[in-house]
Amino acid sequence: MSIREKLERIMMAITFAEAGEHDTAREFLREEKRPRKSKRVRRRPRPELRAPSAKR
């Protein structure tokens, strides 16, 4: 939804709220829920890094 569309919905909600139609105003403000993209991060074992002079 673009910023212009969002502002238009807000202005319509304000108009209805001022007229006493609070439920209708809430309907305009309710956004459609979109499925979120889930990022899957594959965990790989990290190599153990040690300074060249460090000995175990």
WOBELUR-V37278 format. One record per residue. N is the residue number from 1. RES is the residue in one small letter. D_LAST is the distance of its C-alpha to the last C-alpha in whole Angstrom. Layout:
BEGIN
<<N	RES	D_LAST> <N	RES	D_LAST>>
END
This chain:
BEGIN
<<1	m	58> <2	s	59> <3	i	60> <4	r	63> <5	e	64> <6	k	62> <7	l	64> <8	e	67> <9	r	66> <10	i	65> <11	m	69> <12	m	70> <13	a	68> <14	i	70> <15	t	73> <16	f	73> <17	a	72> <18	e	75> <19	a	77> <20	g	76> <21	e	74> <22	h	71> <23	d	70> <24	t	71> <25	a	69> <26	r	66> <27	e	66> <28	f	66> <29	l	63> <30	r	61> <31	e	59> <32	e	58> <33	k	55> <34	r	53> <35	p	50> <36	r	47> <37	k	44> <38	s	41> <39	k	38> <40	r	36> <41	v	32> <42	r	30> <43	r	27> <44	r	24> <45	p	21> <46	r	19> <47	p	16> <48	e	13> <49	l	13> <50	r	10> <51	a	11> <52	p	11> <53	s	10> <54	a	7> <55	k	4> <56	r	0>>
END
